[in-house]
């Protein structure tokens, strides 16, 4: 049974974990500003203390704001002194573009007014905050409040992520948006934070500079006249992607709280028991009286020292929130990695393709193989999957049954042939794909290295255990087929690869398709996986060991002769008894063993007797089957 896959999104303890800053909080604004200004890659900083001037001359020099409609200021400022910008749904100010590749935006907002759009709207459908959009599909971007959530979106194509926390409750919230371009991976990660805590992230296929807009607008989306209503303070722009701990440190500098904890051990094999100690947390304001824990798997507790068991493999974000008797709160997070308990699956090779945030793995479950995977899946031009494979030369056929699977929506488990293990390799793939209402069959292809993945969905439900898959290669063509009983097959699509390698990698693949980096995982049980029409190639044995005792000796020849001439039991692994590998159990097999043992003649065929390693029947050799062999 499949019992150890984490398929749910990380739950968030809203309210208790992210206590906002109310009113003129007694906080260290000077320390906050000092740390922000001292951080590399800062290009623009607007304190909005009665003016729209850029108070930090970064690599772009002064970048003062130009206000519209005599935008106003309020004395309801962050930290209780000075001013903040007060937007009434009519006013904005603009600056020249200063960020376009990787960047970080910091902004403090306060509003009790639900903004334009819904909590799930695209960024351009909400009330703009820091905004650089143009009409139509383009290399643009924007941050906004949609409904009651903080939203961050990228263009070409337009994609938006949202905060978990409601930011329209009338308190000050510290918000951050990060875009991090990875040219090697061929994508850009984007993230949103509330009060220093990472709340949502995603992967975007566009790595180009997002510079279509001629200016950056603060306080609204002027393209669609969707403007923000509320207060804004302390806007900072960096031409680099800040790390999680740096973003959290600014918030901690402001509150005077330094949440801290140690986790031991931080990594290990599931089930994983971890001890947490938050006694290193400090407060400059008043004593800490509450330690609240979100373990990232749906479990919560309180206390300075706690313990928790992670029963399923996964990547878990653990968040500690400390609160003082005066009501100030701050949070910090770390990641616990509970890995899949892998085992020997030889002659298969278990490999991650790309760089998933949690390693995948595989192990035998009787005559079947469990495959566990994380990663973003097949993302246009770069893959992150777990692949259990063998080398397959020339024309070949690969068949399997997906007997069980734990697949979140969009996760996939199936068969794949690919030229190489490079993340942008040409490939052909047929899979079971999870949906919100069951599962279905999907064919995927990348016909040449560096190309885009194309997916074709097969109508109708297709689910384990009645999910049989087949790939059949003939030259450059790969035929994909599915069956519900393993006997009657439906041909789906023939994929023509561009100049495929003579020797490809073929095998079982699993991915949760975790494109929004929610730490999803997937698990599938593959049974009867085989090349050609014979027995599964995963059955390793020693040729000649007909009685399955791990040795080559006289009793093996006796076992064969007894079976052939005296009505004895058949060897449980016919391949092991087929000493001369001619596809038939006969007298010559016993003669081959006796000749080797007593006359110095050649040993049985590969995989030969100890001390040679166990192995499967070589590809292309006659197949007589191997029901059971216990000594490998």
N, C-alpha and C positions, 0 to 999 in steps of 0.2 A: 504494500500500500504506500501511497505517496502522502507523507505526513509532515514534511519539513520544507515547505516553500512559503515565503512571505509575499502575499499578493495584494495586500491592502495598502492604500496610501498612508503616509505617516499622519496620525491624528494630531491635532493641535489643541492645546489647552489654552483657549482664548481667554480673555478676562483675567483668569488667575495668573497666567504667565506674563501677559503683556499689559501691565497696569500703566495707563498713560499718565502724563504729567499735567496736573490740573492747576489752572490759575498761575499767579506769580510765584512759582516755586522757588524756594531758597536754594539756588544751585550755582555751580561754579561756571558761569558763562565765559569768564576770562580764560580759565583753563581749557575749556572746549575750543575756543578760538585759537589759543596758542598751539594746541596739538594739531588742529586742522591746517594751520598755516605752515607748520613745520614738516608736513607730510609731502614727500616728493610727488611731482606731477600735478600739483595744484596749478590751475591756470586762471580761474576767476573765483572771486569771493565777494559776495554781496551781503553785508550785515544788515542792510535795509534800516539803518538807524537814522531815519529822517531823510534819506537820499537813496538814489539808485546807482551810486558810484561803485566801480570795481575797486575794492580795497587791497587787491593783491595783484601785482604786476608779474604775471607768469610769463611763459615763453611767448605769449601773444601780445604782451604789453597791456596798457590800460584798455579796458573793454566796458566803458561806462554805459549804463542803460538809458534808453530813450523811452519816456513814459507817454502814454496816450490818455487824453481826457483828464489831465491833472490828477493822476492816481494819488490816493490819500494814504496817510500813515496813521497808526493807532498807537496809544501808549500801553495797550495790552500786549506787551512784548515778552519774548522768551526770556526767562530769568527775572522778570519783574521790574526791569528798568529799561529806559531807552524806548525805541519804537519798533514796530513791525509794519510791513506793507499790508494795507487793508483793501482787499479787492471786493467790489460790489456787483460783479457780473457785467461791468461796463469797461473796466480799466485793465490795462496790461502794461508791461514794459518789455522792450526788445534789446538784444545785444547781438553783436556779430558772432558767427559760428566759431567755436573754439574747440569742439570735440567732434570726431567723426569715425574713428576706428574703435579701439578699446577705450572705455571711459567709465567714470563714476559720477553720479549726481547725488548730492546731499541736500535735503530741504526739510525745514520744519513747517508744519501746517497746523492750523487750528480752525475748525468749523463745526457748527452744529446743524448745518444745512445739508440734507441729502443732495448730491450733485446730479448733473444730467446723466442719463443712461441707467442701465441696471448693473448689478454687481458682476455680471458676466460679459458686459459689453466690450467691444473693441476699444482700444485707447482713444481713437478719433471720434468715438461716440459719447465720450465723457467730457467733463470740465477740465480743460488743459491746465497743467501746472508748469512744467518745464517742457517746451514743445518746439519741434522742428519738423513740421509736416508740410506736404504739398499735395495738391489735388491728384487723384489717381494713384496707380501703383508706381512707387518710386523708392529710391534709397533714402528713406526718411525715418523718423522715429518720434516718440512722444511719451511723456508721463502725464497722468491725469488722475482724477478721482471719478470713478464710474459708479454711480449709486452711492454706496458707502465704502467702497474698497479703493485702495491705491493700485493703479494700473500702470504697466510699462509695456510698450509695444514697439516692434520693429517692422519696417516695411520691406516689400519685395521678397516674399509675400507678407501681407499684413498679419501679424501674429501677436497676441497679447497674453500676459500673465497678470495675476491679481494677488493682492495680499489676502491672508486669511482673516486679518483683524479689521474690524470696522473702525475707520479713521474719521468719522463724522460725529463724534460723541461730545464735542465741545471742549476737548482737552488738547494740549500740544502733543503732537506726534513727530518723532524723528524718522524720516523716510529716506531710503537710499535705493538707487537703481544702478545696476552695473551691466555693461556689455563687455564681454571678453572674447576677442577674436583669436581663434587657433587655426592658423593657416595650414599647419601640418595635418590636423584632423579634418580640415575643410568645413568648419562650422564656427558659429559664435554662440557661446553660452550667455544667457541673460538672466538676471536675478533681481528680486525685490526683497527689501528688509523693512521691518517696522521695529523701532526702538532697539536697533542693533541686532535683531534676530532675523536670520534668513527664513523667509516664509514661503517662497516659491521660486522655481527656476525652470529654465527650458533650454532647448537647443534649436538654433535657427540656422538654416542652410546658407544664408547670405553672409559672406565675409567681406563684401565690398565696403569702402568708406560710405557712411550714410551722410552725405553732404548735399542732398538735393535742395534743401531749404536755404534761402539766402540769409536767414536770421534765426535766432532762437528767441522764442517768446516766453515770458514768465507771467503766469496768471491767466492763461487762456489759450484755447484753440481758435485763432482768429480766422482760419480757413473756413470753418463751419459755424463761426460765431457761437462757440460753446465755451463760456468763460467761467472762471472759478469764483465762488463766493465764500470769503473767509479771510483769515490772516495767514501770511507767509513770512518767514524769517530765516536768516542765516543760510543763504543759498550758496553752495560751493560746487565747482565743476573741476574734475580731474581728468587729464588726458591719459589715463591708465586705469586698469581694473584693480580696485583695492580688494584685499583679502577679507574674509569674514571677521577675523580677529581685529583687524584695523578698524573696520566699520563699528564693531562693538566697543572698541576702546574709546572712541569719541563720545559715545553715549555715556559710558562709565565715567569719563572725565567730567562730563556735565553734572551727573547725579552725585558724584563723590562716592559711589558704590563700586566695589571691585569684586564681583562674583568670581569664584574660583573653585575648582574641584579637581580631584585626582580620581582616575578610573583604573582599576587593576583586576584582571588584565584588560587592555583595550582591544585585543584581538585574540581570536582562538576559534576552535571548531565548535559548532553548535551540537548539543546544548552547551551554552557558555554562561557561567556564573561570574558576575562582575560586582565588585565592591566599589562604592562611591563615597568619597570623603570631601565635604565642602568646608571643612574647618579653616581652610586658608582664605576664605572670603573676608573682606574688610569693608568698613564703612567709616567715612569721615564725618558723617552727619549725626547719626544716632545709632544705637545698637541694633544689630540684625535680630529679628525675632521669628522669621519664617524662612524655611528652605523648602521650595516646591520643586518637584522633579517630574519631568515628562520623559519617559524612557524611549519614546519613539516607536513603540509597538502597541500602543493603546493602553499602557499601564502608567499609573501615576502614584506618587506617594509624597510624604513630607518627612523632614528630618535632616540633621546635619550629616549623619552617616547612615547610609542605606545600602542594600544589596538587591540585585535583580538577576533573574535567569532569562536568557534569550534561548527559547526552545527551537526556533527555526533559523536557518541561515538567512542572513540579510545584512544590510548596511543601515544602522539605526542612528539617528541624530538624537542625542540625549541633551535636554535643555534643563539647566538649573536656573530658577528665578529666586533671588533673595530679596526680602523686604524688611524695612526697618520699622520701628515703632512709630515713626513720624509719617509712614505711608509711602516712602520712596521705594521703588522697585527697579531692579536691573537683572539682566539675564546673560548667560553665556552657554555655549554649546560645544559639544565634541561628538565625534563619530565613533561608534563601536562596530567592529566588523566581526560578525559570526559567520565563519566560512562553512561551506558544504563539506561533509565528511566523504572525501573521494577515496577510491580504491583502484586496484589494478584492473584495467579493462583491456589488456593486451590480447590480441594484436592491434586493437584500436589505439589511437593516440588522442588524448584529451587536450584541447588547446583553446585558449581565448583568442578570438580575432579582434583586433583593435585593442583598446584600453578601457574595458568596463571598470566602473568604480569598485565593484566587488568581483573577485575572481570566480569563475564558474568551476564546474567539476563534474565528475561522473563516477559511478561505481556499479558493480554487478549486483543484480537482485535475482538470484537463481539463474535462469537462462536468459534473463532480460537485462537491460542496462538502463539505469536512471541517469538522466542528464539534467543538470541544474545550470541556469544561466541568468546573468544580469546584463546591463548595457542598454544602449539606445536602439539597437536593432540595425536594420538596413536603412541608413539615412542618406538617400540619394547617392552620394559618391563615396561614403566611408562607412564601414560596418563595425558594429560592436555586438558580437554574438559568442556563444560557446559552441564549439564544433568538435565532435568525436569522429575521427576520420581514419581512413587508410588510403594508400596510394592505389589508384586504379588506372591501368594502362590500356589505351586503345578503347575499342568498343566494349561496353560493359553494361550490366543491368544491376540496379540496387533496389531492394524491396524491404519494407519494414511494416510493422503494425504499431501505431501509437495506442497502447493499451490503456494507459491512464495519463491524465495531464491536469496540472493546476496552472491555468492560463488566465491572467487578467485580460481585460479588453485590449486588443491589438497585439497581444503576445502570440508567439509562433513556436511550433514544434514540428519538425519534419525532416526531410532529406535534402541534401545540398551536394552539388558537384561544383568545384571551383578550381581555377587554374593554379592558384598559389594561396598561401595564408596571408598575403598582403590585404589590408583592409579595403582596398579598392579593386580587388581582383575581379575578373570576369566570373560569372556564376550562373547556375540554373538551380531552381529550388521549388519544391512543392511541399506545402505545410498545412497543418491544422492551425487556424487562427482563432483566438478567443474573441468573443463579442460580448456586448452587454446582455444578450439574450441567448447565449449558447456558444457555438463555434461553427466555423465554415472552412472550406478549402480555398487556398490562395496559391497562385503560381507567381513566382518572382524571378526576374532575370536582370543581369547586367551583361550585355553581350561583348563588351570589351573593357579592358583595364581603364579605370578612371572615368567610366561612363556613369550614367544615372540608372538607378534601379527602377524597373517598371513592374507594377503589380497588377494582377488580374484576379478578381474575385469570382469564385464559382457559386452560382445561386444555390440556395438550399442549405439545410443543416447538415453538418458533417462532423461527427464527434466520436471520441473514444468511448468504448473499446472497438467500435465498428469503423475504425479509421485506418485503412491500409494505403500506403503510398508507394509509388514506384518512379524511378528515374532510369531511362534507358538511353545510353549514348551510342550513336552511330556516326562516326566521323565528327563533324562540327555540329551535328544536330543532337539535341537532348529532348526526348519525348517524356512528358509528364503525364502520370495517370493516377487515378484513385479508385478504391474499391471499398465496399462496405462489408465484404465477406472474405476477401483475399482470393477469390476465385474468378468472379466476373469483374472485369476492369473497364473503366471509362477513360478513354484518352482525352486529355484536356488541351494541351498546347505543345507544339514543337518549338523549342528555342534554338535558334541558330547562333552559335558563338563565333566571334571573329578570330580566326586562327588560334583555336584552343591548343593547349599543350598536349603532347602525346600522353604524358602521365599527369592526370588530374588528381585532386584530393576529393574523396567521396565519403559521405557519412551522415551522421545525425546532428541536427542543429536545434538549439533552443535559445530564445531571446524573449524578454518581456516587452521589448520595444518601448523602453522607458525614456521617451523623448523629452519629457518635462522633468527628468531627474528627480522623480519622487521615490526613488529607492525601491522600485518594484523588482520582483524576481519571478522566475517561471521554472517549472519542473515537469518533466515528462518521462514516462516509462516506455521504452522501445523494446519490442519483442520480435523474435524471428528475423532479425536484420541479416540479410544475406546478399551476396553477389551471385549473379546468374540465377539458376533455378534450384540450387542445391541447399545444403544445410548451412546454418549460420556460420560465417567464417570466424566468429569470435570464440569457437570451441577449441581451446588449445590442448595439445596432447603430446605424448612421446611415441613416435613410430616404433612399433615392435612390442610395446608394453601391452600385450593382449589381455592380461589378467588385472591390469589397473592397480599394480602395487608400487609403481614408481621405479622399478628395476627392469633390466632386460636380462632374462635368465631362462633356463630350460623349461620352467613352468609355462612360459608364454607360448612356446612351440607346442607343448602338450595341450594347452587350452584350445589352440587352433585345430589341432588334429582331433581332439575329442568332439569339438563342434562339427567338424566336417564328416567324421566317420563313425562316431559312437552316439550321436544324438544328444550331445551335451548342449548347455546353454550357449547362446550366441554372445560374443564379446559385447560389452555395453558400449564400446567405442570401436565401431568397425574400422575407422580410419587408422586407429592404433594397431589393429590386427593386420591391416593390409600392408605388410612389411615391405613389399616391393612396389607399392603405390601404382598398381596397374588397374585399380578399380574393381577388383574381384577378390573375394576371400577364397583361397585355394591352397593346395599342397605347397606350391612354391613359396608361400609366405612363411610356413614353418621351416622349409629348407633354408630360406634366407637368414632366418634367425640362428639356426643351428650352424650354418656355415660361418657366420660371424663369430659365434661364441667358441667354436671348437676347431675351425680350420683356417682362421685368419683371413677370411674373405670379407668383402665390403660390408659396412653396417647397413641396417635398414635405411630407407630413403628419409629425406628431411620431412619433418623435424625428427632427427635421430634420437638415439637413446641417451640417457645421462652419461657424461656430464653436459651434453648439449642442452640448450634451453628449450623449454616447451614452445610450441608454436601451433598455428593453424595449418590446415591443409593448404599448400601453396596454390596461389591463383593459377587456374588453367590445368591443374592436375585432376585426374578422375575423382569423383566425389561419391563415397559410399556411406557417408553420414557418421555422426558421433553423438549418440544420445546422452552419454554420461562418461566423463573422465574426471577423476577426483584428485589427481596428483599434480595438477598445475594451478 
